[in-house]
C-alpha cells in the first residue's frame, strides 16, 4: 500500500489522467511512494469511501463543487488544482501543492 493516496476529480475523469501520469513521474523522481488516481465527479463518492485518499484535488472545471466535497471529506484536505498548473499539466507543481496542503492539514 502506498504511503500517500492522492485523488484527482474532474468532470469526466479523462483530462486528469494525463496529469496523474505526470504527477506519478514527479513522485518517483522525488522518491515519494504515492498512489495517484483520477475519477469522474459522478464516481467520487464511491472512491472516497473505497480508496480513503489523503487528499482530494478538484480540476479547475469543477471548482464550483468545492464546498460539496469539503462537506463530504471533512477528515482530509480538499483543494482546487491551480488552473495554470492544470492547463500546463505540470505534475511536479500539482504534486507539491498536494504535499503542502497535506502537511498544513496535519500540522
C-alpha positions in Angstrom: 0.0 0.0 0.0 1.2 3.5 -0.9 2.3 5.9 1.8 0.1 8.7 0.3 -3.1 8.4 -1.7 -3.9 11.4 -3.9 -7.3 11.6 -5.6 -7.9 13.9 -8.5 -11.5 14.6 -9.5 -12.7 16.2 -12.8 -15.9 16.3 -14.7 -15.4 13.0 -16.6 -12.1 11.7 -15.2 -10.4 11.9 -18.7 -8.4 15.2 -18.7 -6.8 14.4 -15.3 -5.4 11.0 -16.4 -2.5 12.7 -18.2 -1.9 14.9 -15.1 -1.9 11.7 -13.0 0.9 10.1 -15.0 3.0 13.3 -14.8 2.4 13.5 -11.0 3.5 9.9 -10.7 6.7 10.6 -12.6 7.4 13.6 -10.3 6.7 11.4 -7.2 9.0 8.7 -8.4 11.7 11.3 -9.1 11.3 12.6 -5.5 11.2 9.1 -4.0 7.6 9.5 -2.8 5.5 6.4 -2.5 2.2 7.6 -3.7 -0.9 6.2 -5.3 -2.3 8.9 -7.5 -5.6 8.3 -9.4 -8.3 10.3 -11.2 -12.0 9.8 -11.2 -15.1 11.4 -12.5 -17.1 13.7 -10.2 -20.0 11.3 -10.5 -18.0 8.5 -9.0 -16.1 10.5 -6.5 -18.2 9.5 -3.5 -17.6 5.8 -4.2 -13.8 6.4 -4.5 -13.7 8.5 -1.3 -15.1 5.5 0.7 -13.2 2.7 -1.1 -9.8 4.3 -1.5 -9.6 6.6 1.6 -7.4 9.2 0.0 -5.1 11.5 2.0 -6.1 14.5 -0.2 -8.8 15.3 -2.7 -7.9 17.6 -5.6 -10.5 19.0 -7.9 -9.9 20.0 -11.5 -10.5 23.7 -12.1 -13.5 23.0 -14.3 -15.4 21.7 -11.3 -14.2 24.2 -8.7 -17.9 25.1 -8.1 -18.2 21.7 -6.3 -15.5 22.6 -3.7 -17.9 23.2 -0.8 -19.9 20.0 -1.5 -16.7 18.0 -1.4 -15.4 19.8 1.7 -18.6 18.8 3.5 -18.2 15.1 2.4 -14.5 14.8 3.1 -14.1 16.5 6.4 -11.1 14.5 7.5 -8.8 15.3 4.6 -7.8 18.5 2.7 -9.8 19.3 -0.4 -8.2 21.7 -2.9 -8.8 23.1 -6.4 -5.8 22.5 -8.7 -4.2 25.7 -9.8 -5.7 26.5 -13.3 -2.3 27.3 -14.9 -0.6 24.2 -13.5 -3.6 22.1 -14.7 -3.5 23.7 -18.1 0.2 23.1 -18.4 -0.2 19.6 -17.0 2.6 20.5 -14.5 2.6 17.3 -12.4 5.6 18.5 -10.3 3.8 21.6 -9.2 0.4 19.9 -8.6 2.2 17.2 -6.5 3.9 19.9 -4.5 0.6 21.6 -3.9 -0.8 18.3 -2.6 2.2 17.8 -0.3 2.0 21.3 1.1 -1.8 21.0 1.6 -1.5 17.6 3.4 1.3 19.0 5.6 -0.7 22.1 6.6 -3.8 20.0 7.3 -2.0 17.6 9.6 0.1 20.3 11.3 
